[in-house]
Amino acid sequence: MSLSIEETITDLANSDKPLSGARLTELSNLNSEGMESFSRVWVFIESKRRQQIIYRLVELAEDNFELNFDSIFKNCLKDQDAEVRSKAIEGLWESEEASMISPLINLLKNDSSEKVQVAAAMVLGKFAILAEHKKLRSCHTSKLEEALLSVIGDKSKPTDVRRRALEAAAPLSLPQVKRTIMESYQSHNAKLRASAVYAMGKSCDCSWLPILLKETANADTEIRYEVAGACGELGEEEATPYLIGLISDPDTDVQLAAIQALGKIGGSEARVCLEECRNNPSQVVQEAVEKALEELKAVEAPFLFEA
């Protein structure tokens, strides 16, 4: 096997040849012997070509769930090229292996690239959800909590890294997380404030709703956009009139976020509004409305059979 894999990767390494999807699929589910061969050749491939290969592997895995390149993505977390490392992290998005937590924390805290740190924070958010649902051992959960909170509080870290760590920590129902969300919301940094609003929705804590409803009138477009999404996450019908107001927002992305949120929340008021929006002159809005109505139907389906 190692010979054929070595031939495959050597062939892929040739920058003069276009990348072959068929050849790349041969790298799926490599065993330890295959990975040894892969690693041996990989280090000699020029960085631009390594980037191209890793990008295509991520695309292929997204398009076909039967393909598994996790062993390659894990190997590439140590790649010399930051683009390759960040893309490899993205490729591991579906992984729920607790063994990934420590390497990701290490990249979040110590990697030289801001892009890599951001990617690591975003994937750790998935593990925060698992932790909140008691699907992680307590030792992993405490390590995760400590790492995310320390990065959020580290003022020497770039804002984008701190805000993604805040978003990742949001599902953890800890007093420190709630306090951190509030501190970020009250900060003078617009990006941290937007992430705090996003985190309010991901926290599934309805005590944030009064703040969110007030912020629907914020002059900052990014805040209004995040508010719409957060209201959809919380699923409270009290937000419906405010979201209906955002459908006529001057920003299209805010309009679309409000429509999506109404589909998640459901209820007769949301349905009537969405039905009326079917006549919106914008095709993008019409498509969003149809999707939202489908979701609303799915949300309400279980109740149709109740006596």
RAQUI-V222292 format. One line per field, one symbol per residue. ss: DSSP state (A for helix, B for strand, O for the rest). burial: I if it has 16 or more other C-alpha atoms within 10 Angstrom, else O. A space follows every 10 residues. Layout:
ss: ???
burial: ???
This chain:
ss: OAAAAAAAAA AAAOOOOOOO AAAAAOOOOO OAAAAAAAAA AAOOOOAAAA AAAAAAAAAA AAAOOOOOOA AAAAAAAAOO OAAAAAAAAA AOOOOOOOOA AAAAAAAAAA OOOAAAAAAA AAAAAAAAAA AAOOOOOAAA AAAAAAAAAA AAOOOOOOAA AAAAAAAAAO OOOOAAAAAA AAAAAOOOOA AAAAAAAAAA AAOOOAAAAA AAAAAOOOOO AAAAAAAAAA AAAAOOAAAA AAAAAAOOOO OAAAAAAAAA AAAAAOOAAA AAAAAAAOOO OOAAAAAAAA AAAAAAAAAA AAAAOOO
burial: OIOOIIOIIO OIIOOOOOIO OOOIIOIIII OOOIIOIIOO OIOOIOIOII IOIIIIIIOI IOOOOOIIII IIIIOIIOIO IIIIIIIIII IIIOOOOOOI IOOIIOIIIO IOOIIIIIII IIIIIIIIII IIOOOIOOOI IOOIIOIIIO IIOOOOOOII IIIIIIIIII IIOOOOIIOI IIOIIOOOOO IIIIIIIIII IIIIIOOIIO OIIOIIIOOO IIIIIIIIII IIIIIIIOII OIIIOIIOIO OIIIIIIIII IIIIIIIOOI IOIIOOIIOO OOOOIIOIII OIIOIIIOOO OOOOOOO
